[in-house]
Amino acid sequence: MSDKFNNIENTGVVTSVTSEFITVEIINKSACASCHAKGVCISSDESVREIEIPQSISTLASDYKVGEEVKVLLRASLGHRAIWLTAVIPLIILMVIILLFTNIGISELVTGITIIATLALYYFFVYLFKNKISKYFTFSIEKLSK
């Protein structure tokens, strides 16, 4: 079974089952989703995500039916890796450029343009290697214990 401290868990509904993937729809809710005023509040945010979970020995298609509620798991260490890829590394790049260009005496306009260009290039490379990166971020699935 899953260990809450080693996995990031979300509940979802199976939307399709094929020979290669089990597709699960997860509803992401903002932190204020449980607020009583969420119906009239502009800031309440809810989005639907579909996750394809590859079939393996532990996730056989015959075990899951469309419409069934399941638990989708991602190892917490992979969540930390995602944070590094999307936030920490870009922040480090930004800080290095700011410190380097400020010490050299380059204008703020050039520094800002360089930061934008460098971060755009960084995210472009992340996009180019998304298939390779996505191989590390594999989800698993469990039945909900009722």
Sequence and secondary structure as in RCSB ss.txt:
>XXXX:A:sequence
MSDKFNNIENTGVVTSVTSEFITVEIINKSACASCHAKGVCISSDESVREIEIPQSISTLASDYKVGEEVKVLLR
ASLGHRAIWLTAVIPLIILMVIILLFTNIGISELVTGITIIATLALYYFFVYLFKNKISKYFTFSIEKLSK
>XXXX:A:secstr
   TTTEEEEEEEEEEE SSEEEEEEEEE TTTT TTTTT SS  EEEEEEEEE  SSS GGG  TT EEEEEEE
HHHHHHHHIIIIIHHHHHHHHHHHHHHHHT  HHHHHHHHHHHHHHHHHHHHHTHHHHHTT   EEEE   
